[in-house]
């Protein structure tokens, strides 16, 4: 039974839909035998079970792709096109679905596993699969899906595999992601408890560098990490992770990153870290860093350090903080910007270091202290001076 008939699959699915138990192989085998009238050989049964698991359990035929440790993204664009990204650009796979109904069923199953729904009344979904639809260990999978006719050409599913960042700064230096010439300066920024942002585009290694830097924090410090999904896993003895939670199907129970930043202030943090600053939580983070919590950190999606002030302006506006107030708080809260980049070859690493300063006009700019292609810049001396003031060389 290399492919079950649509009628038989529909009958088995209907029978299993009224089963209150977990869909184990035994449960599916019983349903399959019942719908086949009990006349089913061992080979046919095994083939049928394999097909049912593909159609009804977890991410189905996408499971092998998601289980590949080198895969960061799995992108389905209708029944005939499934792409993956291993870090060096998109690759078309040989995975195909029978028709768009099969893709739609998968989207609905994944949405349900994420505590969401997707149907004609709600034709898109954002969600998080905590440990992967097939029960894989790790940080889970970020799910997005859109149904036709909004998605022209077929149902689209986007899956981002979230794996804990575990590389130390030493490992990043050894791999060339952080050049030897600037490694002492990078370590000094952390040791001096300067607050910093790691910025870069999608998939550029922001979380990886942030994780490595947090591993350099003194072991006597308590680090509070607030994330939308668990990705930070620094080698440090005292890290507390707070993970946001989306609303359930009824639209209740949401706990935002902003909520958790506020809670972290009551947990005696030495450092507050926001895994990705992408909303109104920037207001609370700035407030925290300006009220005695030195050495905080976070990541921001920005293609260059120059874009950081404008990006934070937009995010602060979501929290009701005006432009002038944002720049005043930003200048007082953060001192350093680390910019990472992913090159066309797929290589990722630190591209530049900038120093945050407030100009005579009251607005913040980021001046270059070091660039991978140009060496140390104008602000390098000022950054070293700031480190000297804090007793770090």
SULQUI-V822796 format. One record per run of one state. SS is the DSSP state (H for helix, E for strand, L for the rest). FROM is the first residue (numbers start at 1). TO is the last residue. If there is no record, write none. Layout:
# SULQUI-V822796
ss = {SS:SS}
from = {FROM:FROM}
to = {TO:TO}
This chain:
# SULQUI-V822796
ss = {L:H:L:H:L:H:L:H:L:E:L:E:L:E:L:H:L:E:L:E:L:E:L:E:L:H:L:H:L:E:L:H:L:E:L:E:L:E:L:E:L:E:L:H:L:E:L:H:L:E:L:H:L:H:L:E:L:E:L:E:L:E:L:H:L}
from = {1:6:18:25:36:42:57:60:68:73:78:82:86:90:93:100:114:124:130:141:147:156:162:165:166:169:175:180:192:196:201:206:215:223:228:232:233:239:244:245:246:255:256:257:265:271:275:281:290:297:302:305:319:323:334:336:343:348:359:364:372:375:377:380:390}
to = {5:17:24:35:41:56:59:67:72:77:81:85:89:92:99:113:123:129:140:146:155:161:164:165:168:174:179:191:195:200:205:214:222:227:231:232:238:243:244:245:254:255:256:264:270:274:280:289:296:301:304:318:322:333:335:342:347:358:363:371:374:376:379:389:393}
